[in-house]
Amino acid sequence: MSNSHIKSSLRRHIVDHVIGAVNTTPFLDDPFPHVVIRGFFPKDVYADLQRLLPAPDAYEPFSYEKHSDQNGESNRKRFCLENKFIDKLPAPQRDLWYAIRSALGSVELKEAVFNKLRTGLTMRYGNEPDAARSLPGFALPELFRETATYHIKPHPDTRKKVVTMQIALPTDDSQEALGTEFYKRSLWPGSWLREPVGFEIVKTMPFLPNTTYAFVVLNTIRLKSWHGRSTLTPMCGVRNSILNIWYGKAEDANREIVAENEAMKASRKAA
């Protein structure tokens, strides 16, 4: 799908709102640099998003060997926001998800997030804080569905990632406790006898409607962005979210977003 098929007014509506949400969010540094953003999407877009999520059977198992329940079924599934998958959706869904993908991959959002997290990016790269917004960052947004028995051990994320963002997509407040956990290493002997082994949970990101967190990926001797998720219980329901990750290299990101941004840049130069 070319840029001309993206509803520009809807994309602009989303981009303007998410940038405002990022810019008005306070920066947090414990246990590592991050932000928690309430009301990330415009209210009307979030309502449409809830109504127009892809059907469960449109998702594919993700890291199947790692994420499966006791019956061998995948407890983590992904819907890639690539043209070949979005184009299979009916028109209302297709239009919405192209606009959301474009907004999440926009240069404007990347610059706002990187500027907000400039302290952490300076820790990682040693750059001047004012230069944070111009650091390389290429987006890979994807939809995820996680169910009972899903868990992921504490990890700092691969160095290929620059900033990790997760947008919670619950319908109400009942899943608040299901968010990603932020950790510190623990010296308490009892921490080796319970989940997460050897770590202390410092914060749990609120898994509330339209609530987002983002953090700088740090994996240094001094500080690591330890995060993960303890095992989801049978009563948790489906944990729907969007992971939007900015990579340092375009080859690791959504190539269609990269091409779209390059076309927009060329169009502005030609105007």
SEZATI-689002 format. One record per residue (C-alpha): residue number from 1; x, y, z. Coordinates in Angstrom, 3 decimals. Layout:
% residues N
   nr         u         v         w
  NUM         X         Y         Z
...
This chain:
% residues 271
   nr         u         v         w
    1     0.000     0.000     0.000
    2     1.410     3.388    -0.957
    3     1.402     6.520     1.181
    4    -1.578     7.794    -0.806
    5    -3.750     5.024     0.653
    6    -3.090     6.102     4.244
    7    -5.809     8.389     5.540
    8    -3.679    11.483     6.069
    9    -6.224    13.255     8.289
   10    -6.471    10.246    10.622
   11    -2.699     9.840    10.680
   12    -2.251    13.525    11.521
   13    -4.908    13.279    14.255
   14    -3.033    10.378    15.867
   15     0.457    11.858    15.458
   16    -0.502    15.229    16.936
   17    -2.127    13.570    19.945
   18     0.617    11.058    20.754
   19     3.308    13.751    20.516
   20     1.339    15.927    22.923
   21     0.929    12.953    25.286
   22     4.678    12.263    25.230
   23     5.658    15.905    25.692
   24     3.433    16.367    28.771
   25     4.581    13.157    30.491
   26     7.130    13.398    33.336
   27    10.469    11.651    32.955
   28    11.246     8.887    35.481
   29    14.642     7.356    36.290
   30    14.026     4.577    38.840
   31    15.158     1.848    38.313
   32    16.261     3.056    34.844
   33    15.172     5.892    32.510
   34    11.545     5.532    31.386
   35     8.171     7.216    31.009
   36     4.573     6.145    31.657
   37     2.097     7.836    29.327
   38    -1.634     7.963    30.078
   39    -4.147     8.542    27.290
   40    -1.598     7.759    24.587
   41    -3.986     7.513    21.636
   42    -6.887     9.921    21.046
   43   -10.015     8.585    22.798
   44   -11.896     8.042    19.537
   45    -8.986     6.140    18.011
   46    -8.612     3.936    21.091
   47   -12.329     3.104    20.968
   48   -12.047     2.201    17.277
   49    -8.893     0.194    17.970
   50   -10.718    -1.893    20.575
   51   -13.553    -2.545    18.144
   52   -11.263    -3.308    15.209
   53    -8.549    -5.517    16.668
   54    -7.719    -8.351    14.254
   55    -9.525   -11.632    14.958
   56    -7.592   -14.065    17.177
   57    -7.025   -16.471    14.286
   58    -5.220   -13.715    12.356
   59    -2.357   -13.894    14.875
   60     0.576   -16.285    14.530
   61     2.546   -18.062    17.291
   62     5.586   -16.063    18.357
   63     8.786   -17.717    19.638
   64     6.788   -20.911    19.849
   65     9.515   -22.955    21.530
   66     9.732   -20.447    24.402
   67     6.097   -19.424    24.783
   68     3.773   -22.411    25.060
   69     1.459   -23.761    27.749
   70     1.328   -27.221    29.306
   71    -0.732   -28.461    26.342
   72     1.839   -27.268    23.844
   73    -0.309   -24.373    22.635
   74     1.297   -21.003    22.041
   75     0.589   -18.519    24.836
   76     2.086   -15.619    22.900
   77     0.834   -14.659    19.444
   78     1.706   -11.817    17.116
   79     0.040    -9.855    14.343
   80     2.722    -8.249    12.182
   81     1.799    -4.788    10.963
   82     3.156    -5.494     7.500
   83     1.304    -4.819     4.249
   84     0.719    -8.498     3.462
   85    -1.112    -8.961     6.767
   86    -2.924    -5.621     6.994
   87    -4.188    -5.962     3.412
   88    -6.111    -9.110     4.420
   89    -8.257    -7.078     6.832
   90   -11.619    -5.602     5.764
   91   -11.648    -1.914     4.836
   92   -12.448    -0.291     8.220
   93    -9.770    -2.333    10.001
   94    -7.287    -1.899     7.187
   95    -7.625     1.886     7.144
   96    -7.263     2.157    10.911
   97    -4.214    -0.083    11.218
   98    -2.388     1.557     8.349
   99    -2.898     4.926    10.029
  100    -1.843     3.605    13.453
  101     1.228     1.921    11.969
  102     2.203     5.091    10.162
  103     1.778     7.212    13.297
  104     3.790     4.816    15.482
  105     6.543     4.745    12.894
  106     6.535     8.494    12.312
  107     9.713    10.509    12.626
  108     7.772    13.015    14.750
  109     6.924    10.421    17.427
  110    10.440     8.999    17.425
  111    11.932    12.455    17.964
  112     9.485    13.260    20.788
  113    10.176     9.963    22.599
  114    13.949    10.191    22.153
  115    13.953    13.776    23.391
  116    11.891    12.826    26.458
  117    14.319     9.970    27.208
  118    17.431    12.010    26.389
  119    19.000    11.410    29.820
  120    18.983     7.664    29.250
  121    20.180     7.974    25.672
  122    23.093    10.107    26.873
  123    23.961     7.352    29.351
  124    23.959     4.833    26.510
  125    25.692     6.766    23.750
  126    27.569     9.564    25.506
  127    25.934    12.127    23.220
  128    24.891    15.634    24.185
  129    21.302    15.559    25.547
  130    20.138    18.047    22.913
  131    21.238    15.628    20.191
  132    19.006    12.784    21.391
  133    16.145    13.452    18.985
  134    18.480    13.099    15.982
  135    19.905     9.702    16.995
  136    19.062     6.857    14.604
  137    15.823     5.057    15.422
  138    13.675     2.868    13.177
  139    10.309     1.583    14.377
  140     8.897    -1.933    14.482
  141     5.300    -1.865    15.820
  142     3.519    -5.227    16.262
  143     0.356    -6.470    17.967
  144     0.599    -9.184    20.645
  145    -1.883   -11.479    22.423
  146    -0.628   -13.216    25.566
  147    -2.581   -15.699    27.658
  148    -2.298   -17.845    30.815
  149     1.161   -19.319    31.565
  150     2.926   -16.673    29.487
  151     5.999   -15.290    31.208
  152     9.321   -13.821    30.244
  153    12.400   -13.866    32.470
  154    14.277   -10.694    33.480
  155    16.328    -9.389    30.569
  156    17.724    -5.980    29.524
  157    16.831    -6.343    25.777
  158    19.250    -6.759    22.919
  159    21.590    -3.875    22.152
  160    20.046    -3.716    18.677
  161    17.056    -2.019    20.344
  162    17.331     1.642    21.296
  163    13.942     2.298    22.924
  164    11.244    -0.207    23.854
  165     7.605     0.944    24.068
  166     4.530    -1.073    25.001
  167     0.971     0.215    24.635
  168    -1.546    -1.591    26.855
  169    -4.862    -2.386    25.136
  170    -7.247    -3.693    27.828
  171   -10.951    -2.837    27.726
  172   -11.124    -1.827    31.410
  173    -9.093    -1.522    34.632
  174    -9.365    -5.205    35.644
  175    -5.947    -6.124    34.178
  176    -3.974    -3.342    35.856
  177    -1.585    -5.771    37.587
  178    -0.599    -7.558    34.357
  179     1.940    -4.984    33.170
  180     5.633    -5.433    32.500
  181     7.777    -5.606    35.632
  182    10.953    -3.570    36.124
  183    13.652    -5.201    38.245
  184    16.816    -4.788    40.245
  185    19.210    -7.582    41.151
  186    18.512    -8.884    44.653
  187    21.003   -10.094    47.276
  188    18.219   -11.464    49.491
  189    18.593   -15.285    49.673
  190    14.826   -15.740    49.447
  191    14.814   -14.165    45.982
  192    16.261   -17.400    44.621
  193    13.202   -19.317    45.787
  194    10.493   -17.352    43.987
  195     9.711   -15.695    40.678
  196    11.587   -13.781    39.313
  197    14.600   -15.721    40.519
  198    17.390   -13.485    41.834
  199    15.544   -10.217    41.242
  200    13.393    -7.696    43.101
  201    10.323    -6.238    41.398
  202    10.801    -2.472    41.673
  203     7.830    -1.366    39.578
  204     5.002    -2.927    37.621
  205     3.864    -0.864    34.661
  206     0.096    -0.232    34.910
  207    -1.725    -2.367    32.347
  208    -4.570     0.095    31.993
  209    -6.542     1.182    28.931
  210    -4.545     3.353    26.534
  211    -1.524     3.480    28.862
  212     2.006     3.247    27.517
  213     5.505     2.927    28.871
  214     8.804     3.449    27.089
  215    12.378     2.984    28.264
  216    15.905     3.300    26.938
  217    17.557    -0.065    26.401
  218    20.633    -0.112    28.644
  219    23.008    -3.022    28.983
  220    26.117    -1.638    30.627
  221    28.195    -2.674    33.622
  222    26.704     0.199    35.625
  223    23.045    -0.114    34.648
  224    20.832    -2.587    32.820
  225    17.190    -2.129    31.837
  226    16.052    -5.332    33.549
  227    12.406    -6.076    32.784
  228    10.122    -9.050    32.235
  229     6.794   -10.525    33.254
  230     5.896   -13.072    35.939
  231     3.651   -15.949    34.885
  232     0.127   -14.968    33.887
  233    -2.534   -16.871    35.820
  234    -5.487   -18.773    34.292
  235    -7.876   -15.977    35.326
  236    -5.942   -13.172    33.651
  237    -7.778   -13.183    30.323
  238    -6.059   -12.028    27.135
  239    -3.249    -9.502    27.480
  240    -3.491    -7.389    24.322
  241    -0.799    -4.830    23.558
  242     1.272    -3.141    20.896
  243     5.042    -3.399    21.158
  244     6.682    -0.513    19.332
  245    10.445    -0.871    19.317
  246    12.960     1.535    17.812
  247    16.064    -0.180    16.457
  248    19.388     1.430    15.694
  249    19.441     0.017    12.156
  250    16.741     0.174     9.487
  251    17.282    -3.488     8.574
  252    15.832    -4.597    11.934
  253    12.706    -2.427    11.680
  254     9.537    -2.466     9.578
  255    10.941    -1.869     6.086
  256     7.623    -0.483     4.826
  257     7.666     2.216     7.506
  258    11.265     3.042     6.609
  259    10.289     3.399     2.940
  260     7.254     5.501     3.842
  261     9.347     7.924     5.898
  262    11.937     8.191     3.125
  263     9.176     8.970     0.604
  264     7.728    11.641     2.915
  265    11.160    13.194     3.336
  266    11.709    13.268    -0.428
  267     8.275    14.784    -0.952
  268     8.999    17.589     1.517
  269    12.305    18.335    -0.207
  270    10.595    18.497    -3.595
  271     7.825    20.814    -2.371
